[in-house]
Amino acid sequence: MADYGSRKTFIDLGFIGSYEVNINTKNYRFVMPSEFRIFFKNQLIITRGFEASLIIVTPEKWKSLISPLRKNGLFNQTNRELLRYLIGNSFLVNIDNQGRVVIPNQLRLEQFNILNKLFLVGMLDYIELWPSSTWLKKQKVLSKQASNLTKILTENKNE
């Protein structure tokens, strides 16, 4: 039986769960939940995500996530656009001794509508960071679509 309190077990499982955290809107600083903090040494990479979210990843995992972009190179226009979006908006950020993280100025865009609460959502290899109000709306939509999404994925797998 696995010991779910151990650091190794959490790392083997990947980023799972979602956590609502407070954000200091003066300096855009939040405390990384301890369940996620164990994956990081003292730095993380944060970049723009999709559907009005930000993405947080360990520097080690970042290398494997960007590997396909490196392979496709600069001669593919779609690849260049994705490089501009992801890499051009990426920042190496320090985590202080108390687990606090500051969102870089360039990522504090109006479209993210960050008020005073955020949701950090585990996505196995990375974390999505959402304004709370946006995440709660997204959850309602996902709840209604879950069976359909499963059906579509199952059908695609059988092709």
ABEGO torsion letter per residue (X at the ends): XBBAABAAAAAAAEBBEBBBBBBBAAAGBBBBBAAAAAABBABBBBBBBBGGBBBBBBAAAAAAAAAAAAAAEAABAAAAAAAAAAAAABBBBBBBAAGBBBBBAAABBAAAGBBABBBBBBAGABBBBBBAAAAAAAAAAAAAAAAAAAAAAAAAAAX
